[in-house]
């Protein structure tokens, strides 16, 4: 059981990493330290789906982590 939960955690960690990298906006180091944040836009289409899937994956990861402890 614990090995199955560990495999699920690893898979979810890879998925979360991929989703976060897909959401990266504003390439370059200038946006890292405060630059490039002058505009606001809403998430639409695929960007919104990836954002929601990221949240779902994080919640699943947390639940599997708690289940692995118990």
PQR file of N, CA, C, O and H, with PARSE charges and radii, in Angstrom:
ATOM      1  N   UNK A   1       0.822  -1.200   0.000 -0.4000 1.5000
ATOM      2  CA  UNK A   1       0.000   0.000   0.000 -0.0000 2.0000
ATOM      3  C   UNK A   1       0.865   1.262   0.000  0.5500 1.7000
ATOM      4  O   UNK A   1       0.617   2.200  -0.758 -0.5500 1.4000
ATOM      5  N   UNK A   2       1.887   1.266   0.867 -0.4000 1.5000
ATOM      6  CA  UNK A   2       2.739   2.455   0.945 -0.0000 2.0000
ATOM      7  C   UNK A   2       3.535   2.658  -0.335  0.5500 1.7000
ATOM      8  O   UNK A   2       3.779   3.795  -0.740 -0.5500 1.4000
ATOM      9  H   UNK A   2       2.088   0.504   1.483  0.4000 1.0000
ATOM     10  N   UNK A   3       3.945   1.562  -0.977 -0.4000 1.5000
ATOM     11  CA  UNK A   3       4.699   1.719  -2.225 -0.0000 2.0000
ATOM     12  C   UNK A   3       3.806   2.267  -3.329  0.5500 1.7000
ATOM     13  O   UNK A   3       4.271   3.032  -4.174 -0.5500 1.4000
ATOM     14  H   UNK A   3       3.747   0.638  -0.648  0.4000 1.0000
ATOM     15  N   UNK A   4       2.532   1.886  -3.336 -0.4000 1.5000
ATOM     16  CA  UNK A   4       1.597   2.429  -4.329 -0.0000 2.0000
ATOM     17  C   UNK A   4       1.393   3.925  -4.102  0.5500 1.7000
ATOM     18  O   UNK A   4       1.350   4.698  -5.059 -0.5500 1.4000
ATOM     19  H   UNK A   4       2.154   1.265  -2.650  0.4000 1.0000
ATOM     20  N   UNK A   5       1.269   4.332  -2.846 -0.4000 1.5000
ATOM     21  CA  UNK A   5       1.108   5.758  -2.543 -0.0000 2.0000
ATOM     22  C   UNK A   5       2.359   6.544  -2.916  0.5500 1.7000
ATOM     23  O   UNK A   5       2.270   7.686  -3.365 -0.5500 1.4000
ATOM     24  H   UNK A   5       1.304   3.704  -2.068  0.4000 1.0000
ATOM     25  N   UNK A   6       3.522   5.928  -2.728 -0.4000 1.5000
ATOM     26  CA  UNK A   6       4.765   6.590  -3.095 -0.0000 2.0000
ATOM     27  C   UNK A   6       4.843   6.796  -4.605  0.5500 1.7000
ATOM     28  O   UNK A   6       5.265   7.857  -5.064 -0.5500 1.4000
ATOM     29  H   UNK A   6       3.594   5.000  -2.363  0.4000 1.0000
ATOM     30  N   UNK A   7       4.442   5.800  -5.370 -0.4000 1.5000
ATOM     31  CA  UNK A   7       4.447   5.922  -6.830 -0.0000 2.0000
ATOM     32  C   UNK A   7       3.466   7.005  -7.271  0.5500 1.7000
ATOM     33  O   UNK A   7       3.766   7.787  -8.173 -0.5500 1.4000
ATOM     34  H   UNK A   7       4.099   4.939  -4.996  0.4000 1.0000
ATOM     35  N   UNK A   8       2.302   7.051  -6.641 -0.4000 1.5000
ATOM     36  CA  UNK A   8       1.307   8.079  -6.965 -0.0000 2.0000
ATOM     37  C   UNK A   8       1.854   9.466  -6.638  0.5500 1.7000
ATOM     38  O   UNK A   8       1.643  10.411  -7.398 -0.5500 1.4000
ATOM     39  H   UNK A   8       2.058   6.416  -5.908  0.4000 1.0000
ATOM     40  N   UNK A   9       2.556   9.592  -5.513 -0.4000 1.5000
ATOM     41  CA  UNK A   9       3.153  10.882  -5.150 -0.0000 2.0000
ATOM     42  C   UNK A   9       4.185  11.324  -6.180  0.5500 1.7000
ATOM     43  O   UNK A   9       4.233  12.499  -6.545 -0.5500 1.4000
ATOM     44  H   UNK A   9       2.728   8.824  -4.896  0.4000 1.0000
ATOM     45  N   UNK A  10       5.002  10.401  -6.647 -0.4000 1.5000
ATOM     46  CA  UNK A  10       6.025  10.742  -7.634 -0.0000 2.0000
ATOM     47  C   UNK A  10       5.374  11.194  -8.934  0.5500 1.7000
ATOM     48  O   UNK A  10       5.790  12.186  -9.533 -0.5500 1.4000
ATOM     49  H   UNK A  10       4.963   9.447  -6.351  0.4000 1.0000
ATOM     50  N   UNK A  11       4.357  10.466  -9.366 -0.4000 1.5000
ATOM     51  CA  UNK A  11       3.657  10.832 -10.600 -0.0000 2.0000
ATOM     52  C   UNK A  11       3.006  12.206 -10.459  0.5500 1.7000
ATOM     53  O   UNK A  11       3.096  13.034 -11.365 -0.5500 1.4000
ATOM     54  H   UNK A  11       4.019   9.660  -8.880  0.4000 1.0000
ATOM     55  N   UNK A  12       2.346  12.450  -9.317 -0.4000 1.5000
ATOM     56  CA  UNK A  12       1.702  13.744  -9.095 -0.0000 2.0000
ATOM     57  C   UNK A  12       2.735  14.874  -9.029  0.5500 1.7000
ATOM     58  O   UNK A  12       2.477  15.977  -9.511 -0.5500 1.4000
ATOM     59  H   UNK A  12       2.273  11.777  -8.581  0.4000 1.0000
ATOM     60  N   UNK A  13       3.888  14.608  -8.442 -0.4000 1.5000
ATOM     61  CA  UNK A  13       4.934  15.627  -8.365 -0.0000 2.0000
ATOM     62  C   UNK A  13       5.415  16.006  -9.762  0.5500 1.7000
ATOM     63  O   UNK A  13       5.646  17.182 -10.041 -0.5500 1.4000
ATOM     64  H   UNK A  13       4.098  13.712  -8.050  0.4000 1.0000
ATOM     65  N   UNK A  14       5.564  15.025 -10.633 -0.4000 1.5000
ATOM     66  CA  UNK A  14       5.986  15.301 -12.007 -0.0000 2.0000
ATOM     67  C   UNK A  14       4.905  16.093 -12.743  0.5500 1.7000
ATOM     68  O   UNK A  14       5.211  17.030 -13.480 -0.5500 1.4000
ATOM     69  H   UNK A  14       5.375  14.069 -10.407  0.4000 1.0000
ATOM     70  N   UNK A  15       3.644  15.714 -12.541 -0.4000 1.5000
ATOM     71  CA  UNK A  15       2.532  16.417 -13.188 -0.0000 2.0000
ATOM     72  C   UNK A  15       2.451  17.864 -12.708  0.5500 1.7000
ATOM     73  O   UNK A  15       2.266  18.779 -13.512 -0.5500 1.4000
ATOM     74  H   UNK A  15       3.396  14.952 -11.942  0.4000 1.0000
ATOM     75  N   UNK A  16       2.588  18.070 -11.403 -0.4000 1.5000
ATOM     76  CA  UNK A  16       2.536  19.431 -10.847 -0.0000 2.0000
ATOM     77  C   UNK A  16       3.667  20.279 -11.409  0.5500 1.7000
ATOM     78  O   UNK A  16       3.456  21.435 -11.775 -0.5500 1.4000
ATOM     79  H   UNK A  16       2.738  17.327 -10.751  0.4000 1.0000
ATOM     80  N   UNK A  17       4.864  19.709 -11.479 -0.4000 1.5000
ATOM     81  CA  UNK A  17       6.004  20.439 -12.036 -0.0000 2.0000
ATOM     82  C   UNK A  17       5.745  20.845 -13.480  0.5500 1.7000
ATOM     83  O   UNK A  17       6.022  21.977 -13.876 -0.5500 1.4000
ATOM     84  H   UNK A  17       5.036  18.770 -11.182  0.4000 1.0000
ATOM     85  N   UNK A  18       5.214  19.913 -14.258 -0.4000 1.5000
ATOM     86  CA  UNK A  18       4.922  20.215 -15.666 -0.0000 2.0000
ATOM     87  C   UNK A  18       3.868  21.312 -15.791  0.5500 1.7000
ATOM     88  O   UNK A  18       4.013  22.225 -16.604 -0.5500 1.4000
ATOM     89  H   UNK A  18       4.989  18.993 -13.936  0.4000 1.0000
ATOM     90  N   UNK A  19       2.808  21.225 -14.988 -0.4000 1.5000
ATOM     91  CA  UNK A  19       1.759  22.240 -15.050 -0.0000 2.0000
ATOM     92  C   UNK A  19       2.289  23.613 -14.655  0.5500 1.7000
ATOM     93  O   UNK A  19       1.928  24.615 -15.274 -0.5500 1.4000
ATOM     94  H   UNK A  19       2.690  20.483 -14.327  0.4000 1.0000
ATOM     95  N   UNK A  20       3.133  23.673 -13.642 -0.4000 1.5000
ATOM     96  CA  UNK A  20       3.686  24.954 -13.212 -0.0000 2.0000
ATOM     97  C   UNK A  20       4.592  25.536 -14.291  0.5500 1.7000
ATOM     98  O   UNK A  20       4.577  26.742 -14.537 -0.5500 1.4000
ATOM     99  H   UNK A  20       3.426  22.860 -13.140  0.4000 1.0000
ATOM    100  N   UNK A  21       5.375  24.683 -14.929 -0.4000 1.5000
ATOM    101  CA  UNK A  21       6.236  25.173 -16.003 -0.0000 2.0000
ATOM    102  C   UNK A  21       5.428  25.632 -17.208  0.5500 1.7000
ATOM    103  O   UNK A  21       5.842  26.549 -17.917 -0.5500 1.4000
ATOM    104  H   UNK A  21       5.387  23.704 -14.730  0.4000 1.0000
ATOM    105  N   UNK A  22       4.284  25.009 -17.448 -0.4000 1.5000
ATOM    106  CA  UNK A  22       3.424  25.442 -18.550 -0.0000 2.0000
ATOM    107  C   UNK A  22       2.814  26.823 -18.281  0.5500 1.7000
ATOM    108  O   UNK A  22       2.479  27.546 -19.219 -0.5500 1.4000
ATOM    109  H   UNK A  22       3.947  24.264 -16.873  0.4000 1.0000
ATOM    110  N   UNK A  23       2.672  27.183 -17.018 -0.4000 1.5000
ATOM    111  CA  UNK A  23       2.062  28.454 -16.662 -0.0000 2.0000
ATOM    112  C   UNK A  23       3.055  29.610 -16.651  0.5500 1.7000
ATOM    113  O   UNK A  23       2.652  30.759 -16.474 -0.5500 1.4000
ATOM    114  H   UNK A  23       2.945  26.595 -16.256  0.4000 1.0000
ATOM    115  N   UNK A  24       4.330  29.335 -16.835 -0.4000 1.5000
ATOM    116  CA  UNK A  24       5.349  30.377 -16.763 -0.0000 2.0000
ATOM    117  C   UNK A  24       5.057  31.467 -17.779  0.5500 1.7000
ATOM    118  O   UNK A  24       4.874  31.196 -18.966 -0.5500 1.4000
ATOM    119  H   UNK A  24       4.658  28.402 -16.979  0.4000 1.0000
ATOM    120  N   UNK A  25       5.017  32.695 -17.301 -0.4000 1.5000
ATOM    121  CA  UNK A  25       4.746  33.849 -18.157 -0.0000 2.0000
ATOM    122  C   UNK A  25       5.932  34.789 -18.080  0.5500 1.7000
ATOM    123  O   UNK A  25       6.626  34.843 -17.065 -0.5500 1.4000
ATOM    124  H   UNK A  25       5.166  32.914 -16.337  0.4000 1.0000
ATOM    125  N   UNK A  26       6.160  35.518 -19.138 -0.4000 1.5000
ATOM    126  CA  UNK A  26       7.211  36.532 -19.117 -0.0000 2.0000
ATOM    127  C   UNK A  26       8.586  35.938 -18.979  0.5500 1.7000
ATOM    128  O   UNK A  26       9.139  35.916 -17.879 -0.5500 1.4000
ATOM    129  H   UNK A  26       5.596  35.474 -19.963  0.4000 1.0000
ATOM    130  N   UNK A  27       9.148  35.460 -20.049 -0.4000 1.5000
ATOM    131  CA  UNK A  27      10.472  34.870 -19.971 -0.0000 2.0000
ATOM    132  C   UNK A  27      11.503  35.962 -19.725  0.5500 1.7000
ATOM    133  O   UNK A  27      11.285  37.129 -20.049 -0.5500 1.4000
ATOM    134  H   UNK A  27       8.699  35.477 -20.942  0.4000 1.0000
ATOM    135  N   UNK A  28      12.602  35.570 -19.162 -0.4000 1.5000
ATOM    136  CA  UNK A  28      13.664  36.508 -18.871 -0.0000 2.0000
ATOM    137  C   UNK A  28      13.740  36.813 -17.384  0.5500 1.7000
ATOM    138  O   UNK A  28      12.768  36.640 -16.649 -0.5500 1.4000
ATOM    139  H   UNK A  28      12.780  34.621 -18.899  0.4000 1.0000
ATOM    140  N   UNK A  29      14.896  37.265 -16.959 -0.4000 1.5000
ATOM    141  CA  UNK A  29      15.102  37.529 -15.541 -0.0000 2.0000
ATOM    142  C   UNK A  29      14.505  38.847 -15.083  0.5500 1.7000
ATOM    143  O   UNK A  29      14.331  39.058 -13.883 -0.5500 1.4000
ATOM    144  H   UNK A  29      15.686  37.405 -17.556  0.4000 1.0000
ATOM    145  N   UNK A  30      14.191  39.731 -16.004 -0.4000 1.5000
ATOM    146  CA  UNK A  30      13.626  41.023 -15.628 -0.0000 2.0000
ATOM    147  C   UNK A  30      12.294  40.886 -14.923  0.5500 1.7000
ATOM    148  O   UNK A  30      11.997  41.649 -14.003 -0.5500 1.4000
ATOM    149  H   UNK A  30      14.332  39.559 -16.979  0.4000 1.0000
ATOM    150  N   UNK A  31      11.490  39.927 -15.338 -0.4000 1.5000
ATOM    151  CA  UNK A  31      10.184  39.739 -14.713 -0.0000 2.0000
ATOM    152  C   UNK A  31      10.299  39.044 -13.360  0.5500 1.7000
ATOM    153  O   UNK A  31       9.354  39.077 -12.572 -0.5500 1.4000
ATOM    154  H   UNK A  31      11.731  39.307 -16.084  0.4000 1.0000
ATOM    155  N   UNK A  32      11.434  38.420 -13.079 -0.4000 1.5000
ATOM    156  CA  UNK A  32      11.611  37.708 -11.819 -0.0000 2.0000
ATOM    157  C   UNK A  32      11.666  38.670 -10.640  0.5500 1.7000
ATOM    158  O   UNK A  32      11.101  38.380  -9.585 -0.5500 1.4000
ATOM    159  H   UNK A  32      12.201  38.393 -13.720  0.4000 1.0000
ATOM    160  N   UNK A  33      12.332  39.805 -10.798 -0.4000 1.5000
ATOM    161  CA  UNK A  33      12.504  40.747  -9.693 -0.0000 2.0000
ATOM    162  C   UNK A  33      11.621  41.975  -9.834  0.5500 1.7000
ATOM    163  O   UNK A  33      12.075  43.099  -9.619 -0.5500 1.4000
ATOM    164  H   UNK A  33      12.790  40.040 -11.655  0.4000 1.0000
ATOM    165  N   UNK A  34      10.387  41.768 -10.186 -0.4000 1.5000
ATOM    166  CA  UNK A  34       9.424  42.849 -10.150 -0.0000 2.0000
ATOM    167  C   UNK A  34       9.108  43.492 -11.477  0.5500 1.7000
ATOM    168  O   UNK A  34       8.154  44.266 -11.554 -0.5500 1.4000
ATOM    169  H   UNK A  34      10.019  40.855 -10.360  0.4000 1.0000
ATOM    170  N   UNK A  35       9.843  43.219 -12.508 -0.4000 1.5000
ATOM    171  CA  UNK A  35       9.538  43.821 -13.795 -0.0000 2.0000
ATOM    172  C   UNK A  35       8.528  42.995 -14.571  0.5500 1.7000
ATOM    173  O   UNK A  35       8.398  41.792 -14.344 -0.5500 1.4000
ATOM    174  H   UNK A  35      10.618  42.590 -12.446  0.4000 1.0000
ATOM    175  N   UNK A  36       7.831  43.620 -15.463 -0.4000 1.5000
ATOM    176  CA  UNK A  36       6.906  42.907 -16.333 -0.0000 2.0000
ATOM    177  C   UNK A  36       5.548  42.639 -15.738  0.5500 1.7000
ATOM    178  O   UNK A  36       4.758  41.908 -16.335 -0.5500 1.4000
ATOM    179  H   UNK A  36       7.936  44.597 -15.647  0.4000 1.0000
ATOM    180  N   UNK A  37       5.246  43.197 -14.590 -0.4000 1.5000
ATOM    181  CA  UNK A  37       3.956  42.951 -13.962 -0.0000 2.0000
ATOM    182  C   UNK A  37       3.006  44.120 -14.102  0.5500 1.7000
ATOM    183  O   UNK A  37       2.139  44.321 -13.251 -0.5500 1.4000
ATOM    184  H   UNK A  37       5.889  43.791 -14.105  0.4000 1.0000
ATOM    185  N   UNK A  38       3.155  44.886 -15.150 -0.4000 1.5000
ATOM    186  CA  UNK A  38       2.355  46.089 -15.306 -0.0000 2.0000
ATOM    187  C   UNK A  38       0.957  45.805 -15.838  0.5500 1.7000
ATOM    188  O   UNK A  38       0.076  46.657 -15.722 -0.5500 1.4000
ATOM    189  H   UNK A  38       3.860  44.724 -15.841  0.4000 1.0000
ATOM    190  N   UNK A  39       0.736  44.651 -16.407 -0.4000 1.5000
ATOM    191  CA  UNK A  39      -0.571  44.349 -16.994 -0.0000 2.0000
ATOM    192  C   UNK A  39      -1.272  43.261 -16.202  0.5500 1.7000
ATOM    193  O   UNK A  39      -0.640  42.435 -15.544 -0.5500 1.4000
ATOM    194  H   UNK A  39       1.452  43.959 -16.501  0.4000 1.0000
ATOM    195  N   UNK A  40      -2.580  43.280 -16.282 -0.4000 1.5000
ATOM    196  CA  UNK A  40      -3.404  42.263 -15.639 -0.0000 2.0000
ATOM    197  C   UNK A  40      -4.272  41.636 -16.711  0.5500 1.7000
ATOM    198  O   UNK A  40      -4.854  42.336 -17.540 -0.5500 1.4000
ATOM    199  H   UNK A  40      -3.094  43.951 -16.816  0.4000 1.0000
ATOM    200  N   UNK A  41      -4.356  40.328 -16.692 -0.4000 1.5000
ATOM    201  CA  UNK A  41      -5.244  39.660 -17.625 -0.0000 2.0000
ATOM    202  C   UNK A  41      -5.884  38.463 -16.941  0.5500 1.7000
ATOM    203  O   UNK A  41      -5.332  37.899 -15.995 -0.5500 1.4000
ATOM    204  H   UNK A  41      -3.883  39.759 -16.019  0.4000 1.0000
ATOM    205  N   UNK A  42      -7.032  38.093 -17.425 -0.4000 1.5000
ATOM    206  CA  UNK A  42      -7.721  36.936 -16.872 -0.0000 2.0000
ATOM    207  C   UNK A  42      -7.301  35.693 -17.639  0.5500 1.7000
ATOM    208  O   UNK A  42      -6.905  35.757 -18.803 -0.5500 1.4000
ATOM    209  H   UNK A  42      -7.479  38.551 -18.193  0.4000 1.0000
ATOM    210  N   UNK A  43      -7.399  34.562 -16.953 -0.4000 1.5000
ATOM    211  CA  UNK A  43      -7.061  33.302 -17.602 -0.0000 2.0000
ATOM    212  C   UNK A  43      -8.244  32.846 -18.440  0.5500 1.7000
ATOM    213  O   UNK A  43      -9.387  32.863 -17.983 -0.5500 1.4000
ATOM    214  H   UNK A  43      -7.721  34.510 -16.008  0.4000 1.0000
ATOM    215  N   UNK A  44      -7.962  32.445 -19.649 -0.4000 1.5000
ATOM    216  CA  UNK A  44      -9.011  31.973 -20.545 -0.0000 2.0000
ATOM    217  C   UNK A  44      -8.531  30.751 -21.287  0.5500 1.7000
ATOM    218  O   UNK A  44      -7.333  30.583 -21.519 -0.5500 1.4000
ATOM    219  H   UNK A  44      -7.034  32.431 -20.020  0.4000 1.0000
ATOM    220  N   UNK A  45      -9.457  29.905 -21.657 -0.4000 1.5000
ATOM    221  CA  UNK A  45      -9.154  28.759 -22.500 -0.0000 2.0000
ATOM    222  C   UNK A  45      -8.235  27.759 -21.830  0.5500 1.7000
ATOM    223  O   UNK A  45      -8.457  27.347 -20.692 -0.5500 1.4000
ATOM    224  H   UNK A  45     -10.429  30.041 -21.468  0.4000 1.0000
ATOM    225  N   UNK A  46      -7.203  27.380 -22.558 -0.4000 1.5000
ATOM    226  CA  UNK A  46      -6.271  26.355 -22.089 -0.0000 2.0000
ATOM    227  C   UNK A  46      -5.535  26.822 -20.837  0.5500 1.7000
ATOM    228  O   UNK A  46      -5.251  26.019 -19.948 -0.5500 1.4000
ATOM    229  H   UNK A  46      -7.023  27.715 -23.483  0.4000 1.0000
ATOM    230  N   UNK A  47      -5.227  28.108 -20.764 -0.4000 1.5000
ATOM    231  CA  UNK A  47      -4.523  28.638 -19.595 -0.0000 2.0000
ATOM    232  C   UNK A  47      -5.338  28.420 -18.325  0.5500 1.7000
ATOM    233  O   UNK A  47      -4.784  28.078 -17.280 -0.5500 1.4000
ATOM    234  H   UNK A  47      -5.458  28.760 -21.486  0.4000 1.0000
ATOM    235  N   UNK A  48      -6.629  28.613 -18.411 -0.4000 1.5000
ATOM    236  CA  UNK A  48      -7.507  28.410 -17.254 -0.0000 2.0000
ATOM    237  C   UNK A  48      -7.597  26.932 -16.887  0.5500 1.7000
ATOM    238  O   UNK A  48      -7.604  26.583 -15.706 -0.5500 1.4000
ATOM    239  H   UNK A  48      -7.079  28.890 -19.260  0.4000 1.0000
ATOM    240  N   UNK A  49      -7.666  26.065 -17.893 -0.4000 1.5000
ATOM    241  CA  UNK A  49      -7.742  24.630 -17.643 -0.0000 2.0000
ATOM    242  C   UNK A  49      -6.468  24.142 -16.952  0.5500 1.7000
ATOM    243  O   UNK A  49      -6.536  23.359 -16.005 -0.5500 1.4000
ATOM    244  H   UNK A  49      -7.660  26.348 -18.852  0.4000 1.0000
ATOM    245  N   UNK A  50      -5.317  24.598 -17.419 -0.4000 1.5000
ATOM    246  CA  UNK A  50      -4.051  24.204 -16.804 -0.0000 2.0000
ATOM    247  C   UNK A  50      -3.978  24.717 -15.367  0.5500 1.7000
ATOM    248  O   UNK A  50      -3.482  24.015 -14.485 -0.5500 1.4000
ATOM    249  H   UNK A  50      -5.261  25.234 -18.189  0.4000 1.0000
ATOM    250  N   UNK A  51      -4.459  25.912 -15.129 -0.4000 1.5000
ATOM    251  CA  UNK A  51      -4.465  26.481 -13.776 -0.0000 2.0000
ATOM    252  C   UNK A  51      -5.333  25.640 -12.835  0.5500 1.7000
ATOM    253  O   UNK A  51      -4.923  25.333 -11.716 -0.5500 1.4000
ATOM    254  H   UNK A  51      -4.862  26.482 -15.845  0.4000 1.0000
ATOM    255  N   UNK A  52      -6.514  25.275 -13.287 -0.4000 1.5000
ATOM    256  CA  UNK A  52      -7.424  24.472 -12.454 -0.0000 2.0000
ATOM    257  C   UNK A  52      -6.852  23.070 -12.236  0.5500 1.7000
ATOM    258  O   UNK A  52      -6.931  22.533 -11.131 -0.5500 1.4000
ATOM    259  H   UNK A  52      -6.847  25.524 -14.196  0.4000 1.0000
ATOM    260  N   UNK A  53      -6.278  22.478 -13.283 -0.4000 1.5000
ATOM    261  CA  UNK A  53      -5.677  21.153 -13.139 -0.0000 2.0000
ATOM    262  C   UNK A  53      -4.486  21.180 -12.177  0.5500 1.7000
ATOM    263  O   UNK A  53      -4.231  20.200 -11.477 -0.5500 1.4000
ATOM    264  H   UNK A  53      -6.214  22.914 -14.181  0.4000 1.0000
ATOM    265  N   UNK A  54      -3.762  22.293 -12.141 -0.4000 1.5000
ATOM    266  CA  UNK A  54      -2.659  22.431 -11.196 -0.0000 2.0000
ATOM    267  C   UNK A  54      -3.179  22.409  -9.765  0.5500 1.7000
ATOM    268  O   UNK A  54      -2.610  21.736  -8.906 -0.5500 1.4000
ATOM    269  H   UNK A  54      -3.969  23.089 -12.709  0.4000 1.0000
ATOM    270  N   UNK A  55      -4.241  23.131  -9.510 -0.4000 1.5000
ATOM    271  CA  UNK A  55      -4.832  23.151  -8.171 -0.0000 2.0000
ATOM    272  C   UNK A  55      -5.336  21.764  -7.782  0.5500 1.7000
ATOM    273  O   UNK A  55      -5.120  21.318  -6.656 -0.5500 1.4000
ATOM    274  H   UNK A  55      -4.704  23.678 -10.208  0.4000 1.0000
ATOM    275  N   UNK A  56      -6.003  21.084  -8.707 -0.4000 1.5000
ATOM    276  CA  UNK A  56      -6.511  19.738  -8.433 -0.0000 2.0000
ATOM    277  C   UNK A  56      -5.352  18.782  -8.126  0.5500 1.7000
ATOM    278  O   UNK A  56      -5.431  17.984  -7.192 -0.5500 1.4000
ATOM    279  H   UNK A  56      -6.178  21.446  -9.623  0.4000 1.0000
ATOM    280  N   UNK A  57      -4.286  18.865  -8.910 -0.4000 1.5000
ATOM    281  CA  UNK A  57      -3.132  17.996  -8.691 -0.0000 2.0000
ATOM    282  C   UNK A  57      -2.476  18.264  -7.337  0.5500 1.7000
ATOM    283  O   UNK A  57      -2.031  17.331  -6.669 -0.5500 1.4000
ATOM    284  H   UNK A  57      -4.221  19.513  -9.669  0.4000 1.0000
ATOM    285  N   UNK A  58      -2.416  19.523  -6.932 -0.4000 1.5000
ATOM    286  CA  UNK A  58      -1.831  19.856  -5.628 -0.0000 2.0000
ATOM    287  C   UNK A  58      -2.688  19.326  -4.488  0.5500 1.7000
ATOM    288  O   UNK A  58      -2.159  18.820  -3.498 -0.5500 1.4000
ATOM    289  H   UNK A  58      -2.778  20.281  -7.475  0.4000 1.0000
ATOM    290  N   UNK A  59      -4.005  19.438  -4.618 -0.4000 1.5000
ATOM    291  CA  UNK A  59      -4.903  18.917  -3.586 -0.0000 2.0000
ATOM    292  C   UNK A  59      -4.779  17.395  -3.512  0.5500 1.7000
ATOM    293  O   UNK A  59      -4.744  16.830  -2.419 -0.5500 1.4000
ATOM    294  H   UNK A  59      -4.434  19.849  -5.422  0.4000 1.0000
ATOM    295  N   UNK A  60      -4.712  16.734  -4.657 -0.4000 1.5000
ATOM    296  CA  UNK A  60      -4.533  15.277  -4.672 -0.0000 2.0000
ATOM    297  C   UNK A  60      -3.197  14.882  -4.052  0.5500 1.7000
ATOM    298  O   UNK A  60      -3.119  13.905  -3.307 -0.5500 1.4000
ATOM    299  H   UNK A  60      -4.740  17.193  -5.545  0.4000 1.0000
ATOM    300  N   UNK A  61      -2.159  15.633  -4.355 -0.4000 1.5000
ATOM    301  CA  UNK A  61      -0.849  15.351  -3.774 -0.0000 2.0000
ATOM    302  C   UNK A  61      -0.889  15.470  -2.251  0.5500 1.7000
ATOM    303  O   UNK A  61      -0.334  14.630  -1.543 -0.5500 1.4000
ATOM    304  H   UNK A  61      -2.222  16.426  -4.960  0.4000 1.0000
ATOM    305  N   UNK A  62      -1.542  16.511  -1.757 -0.4000 1.5000
ATOM    306  CA  UNK A  62      -1.668  16.688  -0.307 -0.0000 2.0000
ATOM    307  C   UNK A  62      -2.452  15.544   0.315  0.5500 1.7000
ATOM    308  O   UNK A  62      -2.080  15.044   1.377 -0.5500 1.4000
ATOM    309  H   UNK A  62      -1.992  17.193  -2.333  0.4000 1.0000
ATOM    310  N   UNK A  63      -3.532  15.125  -0.331 -0.4000 1.5000
ATOM    311  CA  UNK A  63      -4.349  14.030   0.203 -0.0000 2.0000
ATOM    312  C   UNK A  63      -3.565  12.718   0.217  0.5500 1.7000
ATOM    313  O   UNK A  63      -3.645  11.960   1.183 -0.5500 1.4000
ATOM    314  H   UNK A  63      -3.834  15.531  -1.193  0.4000 1.0000
ATOM    315  N   UNK A  64      -2.817  12.450  -0.835 -0.4000 1.5000
ATOM    316  CA  UNK A  64      -2.033  11.222  -0.885 -0.0000 2.0000
ATOM    317  C   UNK A  64      -0.913  11.274   0.155  0.5500 1.7000
ATOM    318  O   UNK A  64      -0.573  10.251   0.750 -0.5500 1.4000
ATOM    319  H   UNK A  64      -2.752  13.066  -1.620  0.4000 1.0000
ATOM    320  N   UNK A  65      -0.342  12.451   0.377 -0.4000 1.5000
ATOM    321  CA  UNK A  65       0.707  12.589   1.389 -0.0000 2.0000
ATOM    322  C   UNK A  65       0.167  12.317   2.782  0.5500 1.7000
ATOM    323  O   UNK A  65       0.824  11.657   3.588 -0.5500 1.4000
ATOM    324  H   UNK A  65      -0.618  13.282  -0.106  0.4000 1.0000
ATOM    325  N   UNK A  66      -1.018  12.819   3.068 -0.4000 1.5000
ATOM    326  CA  UNK A  66      -1.649  12.569   4.371 -0.0000 2.0000
ATOM    327  C   UNK A  66      -2.009  11.109   4.513  0.5500 1.7000
ATOM    328  O   UNK A  66      -1.860  10.541   5.595 -0.5500 1.4000
ATOM    329  H   UNK A  66      -1.551  13.354   2.413  0.4000 1.0000
ATOM    330  N   UNK A  67      -2.485  10.482   3.434 -0.4000 1.5000
ATOM    331  CA  UNK A  67      -2.833   9.061   3.473 -0.0000 2.0000
ATOM    332  C   UNK A  67      -1.585   8.203   3.668  0.5500 1.7000
ATOM    333  O   UNK A  67      -1.656   7.147   4.297 -0.5500 1.4000
ATOM    334  H   UNK A  67      -2.606  10.943   2.555  0.4000 1.0000
ATOM    335  N   UNK A  68      -0.456   8.638   3.142 -0.4000 1.5000
ATOM    336  CA  UNK A  68       0.782   7.872   3.285 -0.0000 2.0000
ATOM    337  C   UNK A  68       1.292   7.892   4.729  0.5500 1.7000
ATOM    338  O   UNK A  68       1.923   6.939   5.185 -0.5500 1.4000
ATOM    339  H   UNK A  68      -0.399   9.495   2.631  0.4000 1.0000
ATOM    340  N   UNK A  69       1.014   8.980   5.435 -0.4000 1.5000
ATOM    341  CA  UNK A  69       1.452   9.107   6.829 -0.0000 2.0000
ATOM    342  C   UNK A  69       0.606   8.207   7.732  0.5500 1.7000
ATOM    343  O   UNK A  69       1.122   7.560   8.643 -0.5500 1.4000
ATOM    344  H   UNK A  69       0.502   9.754   5.064  0.4000 1.0000
ATOM    345  N   UNK A  70      -0.687   8.177   7.466 -0.4000 1.5000
ATOM    346  CA  UNK A  70      -1.610   7.415   8.325 -0.0000 2.0000
ATOM    347  C   UNK A  70      -1.500   5.936   8.149  0.5500 1.7000
ATOM    348  O   UNK A  70      -2.215   5.181   8.808 -0.5500 1.4000
ATOM    349  H   UNK A  70      -1.107   8.702   6.726  0.4000 1.0000
TER
END
